[in-house]
Amino acid sequence: MNLDEVKKKDNLIEINDLIFKYYKKQKNESIKIDKLEIPKNQIIALLGPSGSGKTTLLNLLLGFLKPTSGKINIENNPKIHEISYIMQENSIYENVSVFNNVFLSAKNYEKWVDSVRLAFFNEYFANANDPELVSKYNPYLEKIFKSKSSKISKKLNFFILVLKLFFDKKIKDKFGFFKSMKLKTLFKKEFEIVANKIGIGEFIHKNVNELSGGQKQRVAFAKGIIKKTNLVLMDEPFSALDAKIKESTIEWLINIKKEFNLSIIVVTHDQQDALKLSDSIILMDNGVIQQFSSGADMYEDPNNLFVAKFIGSPEINYIGTVDNISYYIRHNKLTIIKDQNGSFEIIDRKDFGDKIHYTAKFNDKVWSLVTKDWTISIGQRVNVSYKFDDVLAFDIYGNRVLRSK
């Protein structure tokens, strides 16, 4: 499949027949994906337990690893440095100011340099309102900013252009002209807009080591956004943040995605982070995608027993097995009735603000019950009821059966 086909389907990424092994004699595949289509302009969480393959898949998308076989097509075929990559440990310089951190990222990115210089010259010549000046220098601009020009050719032609402009009598304020075309000047104008939008405008002149964890993450994000990339890959971005900062960072990230029209893929082991943040979740285990859907669909309509057990807290309750079919029920589908002759005995209780988590025992089964009823005590007996339509059933291989409509 070529890139034009990816664009037609409005997908950001298409994966077909992907197999990855770390070494040739490896018995089992580290990643095995028959087909995967990731849409644009969404936040996608790569979720799974340790060793599930989520970080390996991220590294394949980044180009750090190459497929053993199969294809990965990303829209516009970006190179590694053209993708905004935010690691667990932020890729920023601690003893450098926020401004210079982002500026270093921008000035080392050729496409950014070309875009701001071209915009500067276009604006300058348009304001000059001098057709002769435009016709005189347009050939140099074309040579510099041709997409297929080599770096050496661009630098040489840019040097010639600057030299000619310096000796051009039509340019009166040469000091002002050359000062305004400096990369740092062009960057400052653009960065102020970005900095204010992502909430770092107040501390752009502070050193990074003076910032909080959440603020550092925003700086790392700015380094990607300034490149005008629409694809952001993040590896465990919340692991070093405390709970309060994490909540505000997730909310901030959702807003920034909309503001800059981004496509974001986030690796996380925390299902709560994935559920709060993402439009869709790719849940992995043993290098295989178990389900790709919204978090709500995974919870209500899991593909298999692994998905049913992994998504949701507390874990799904086991009812029993009949004719090799195992039955389970979610805690939110249960009705709890206090009854001194009830089948279940409350053996534990934990308060979580507006909800109480009870552990109840019936014969050899231990269930998790969640309710707003705080009047139930340890040792008290209750009955539990549910609707058959809410029961989830799985075969001996863990595959879903009797799927509800």
ABEGO torsion letter per residue (X at the ends): XBAAAAAAAGBABBBBGBBBBABAABABBABBBABBBBBBGBBBBBBEBBGAGAAAAAAAAAGABBBABEBBBBBGGBBAAABBBBBABBBBBAABBAAAAAAAAAAABAAAAAAAAAAAAAAAAAAAGBAAAAAAAAAAAAAAABAABBAAAAAAAAAAAAAAAAABAABABAAAAAAAABAAAAAAAAAAAAAAAAGAAAAAABBAAABBAAAAAAAAAAAAAAAGBABBBBBGAAAABBAAAAAAAAAAAAAAAAAAGBBBBBBBABAAAAAAABABBBBBBGGBBABBBBAAAAAABBABAAAAAABEOBBBBBAEBBGGBBBBBBAAABBBBBBAABABBBABBBBBEABBBBBBBBEABBBBBBBABAABBBGBBBBBBBBAAABBBBBAAGBBBGBBX
